[in-house]
Amino acid sequence: MTVPLAHLIPLSLQLPSIELPLANPVAIFFVVLVVILVAPLLLHKLRIPNIVGMILAGILIGPHALNLIDRDASFEIFGQVGILYLMFLAGVEIDMLNLKRNWKAGLQFGLLSFILPFAGGVAVSYYLLDCSLLTSFLIASMLASHTLISYPIVSRFGLNASRASVIAVCGTIAAVLLALIVLAEVVDVKYHGTPDWGRVWILVISIVFYAKGIQWAFTAATRWFLRRFSDRVLQFIFILAEVLLAALLAQLIGLEGILGAFYAGLVLNRFIPYRSGLMNRIEFVGNAIFIPYFLIGVGMLMDVGVIISGWSVIRMAVCMTLTALLLKWLAAFIQQKLLGLGAGERRLMFGLTSGKAAATIAATIIGYKYGLISEDVMNGAVIMILACCAVASVVTERAARKLRLGIAERELKKDPKAGFKYARQLVAVANPMTSAGLMRLALLMRRMGNTNPICALFVRNSDDATLTNMGREAMKDALKSAESADVPVQEIERYDTNTVTGITNVIKERNCTEVIIGLHRKANIVDTFYGSMIEQLLSSTNLMVIMSRCYVPVNTLQRMVVVVPEKAQFETGFRLWVARIGMLSSQIGCRLVFVAYPDTARFIGALMTQDDYHVEVAYSVIHSWEDFIALSGNIDDDDLLVMVSARSTSLSYSPDLETMPAYLSRYFSRQNLLVIYPEQFGAETDLPAPLDTLSSVFGKGAPAAKFSFFRRRRGWQ
């Protein structure tokens, strides 16, 4: 008897048979990763956006083309998480101050972008496609909804805070919510004969309780978790779990999960600064895995064969696509005229609101499941989804590129120096307990366009092994914080006669512009508030020195209170420290209160207006140091107190500042504290257009009435 050769080969050495579609999980994941890697590289040369490339790649490898892989459960899971991730990123990256300013315009645009395509969809479906009235309403809801499929393009060009982007995001939520209500009522009419308006009111009430509950619970839980756990992996998992929980609860009350994910992004927005390791990890995982998986899964739904199978499907697809795109463009055009926006902003709004995915796919599947639409309509809807995604990606990318170029040109014209020098921050570390926080503070104060490396410095002046190991551990923690945010760092360990000499020597060698250091903690009763080392540092350099003592992560703070001495506007470093405070508050999204003398408050207000830091600012005007003492009892543990001081040779120095250290030591030992000594006698750096006088912002001869909002009030604002 002849034995087959294959039976003589050990099982471990036999090659597995390859059958299509692939069933091996490792093979499936490998193919997906190859697509994610190769598709953008190949299609970039053809000037095809990555989003369209992923969808086309999904068509190619899907069951209706090469049949390499099937649309199995992994695409259902990763695809669902991907669209939730996309909406979460839209919420967490949005500028909250712009959202408060433009929510009415966003709601108006949402109504326009829903009503126009909905009305047009009903007319086209009923009169041109010969559908029933109920089916026409369902198709119209598919045309009226849209998905922020091209939002990653806006994020890549840094236009998240633009007015057009914020309006489009707000409009998306309104349009999707209305489309889901129509879909629910269509299903009710199909089975009960009449709309269930009671269900609509229950949904509205549920939404109110849902919004308030998520806001309260997520805010409290996130602040508690981030303050107690600093592990980067745990923080990421916690945030992702909150997003999925918000999406699940939204589904339980009858909403789409994408609305819950977006709302979770809005609630968690202030806890995730844009320039932070947590934000970097969130974007990386989403853009590397979840969002591409979702886009590939959308492409796999597409059956190329239906395009050539008959005129009926093509007719359906063309009518639906043209109706959706033309009326979405008309909504953007009307909104542009109502608000006086530019053509580029109109194109950006149209690009963001012309893509279709999640809500449209859900309506298509539900409609086909309940017999409301035929197979031809379903196939036409899939073709429409692909066409709209392609148009959305191309239009958004072109509009975003032109808007970014326009912004760059305006900034160049605005800045007569045309190329000011960015700052070089020096972060001095020695304590592993505070080094990571100091580095995060430097990152949050840093301007977005700054590519200069941060100098992380550890100075040792003895051979004590314990102190040396502590300093090196502190350096490692600081480097991890910077690396997680993709910011370059120069690691410097220096042996010098003392810490102050080491810092001042590095300042000169590396041309540093400011020093960030931990605030001294008193060792005994005769020790001073600052300690001898910081006092020597202040006398050894004229650069800005920022001393920090934060007991909690800065991104969990609720308010910053900045106390400014009289005549601070006459110091060389005035604009620099205002810029640092403005950047910090805009990154962590907390309220900013300046406590200052009247003239100084006017100059601060002018700078904050000119540089537009997208932060809520209030002013409390004082006339003496006693005014601050009377009001200081309102500062609590969730606030960051920022004291702007002055060296004894400064123009803004006064005897009141001599009592400040003792006062802080006695009454603010538990509060989070920053003490800033502005730069003296130096050159301005890291600042855009100069502000020589208030007239550069408000015009020459600006009347005093423009500053009438500065008036003395009781309590903090």
Disulfide bonds with the S-S distance in Angstrom:
none
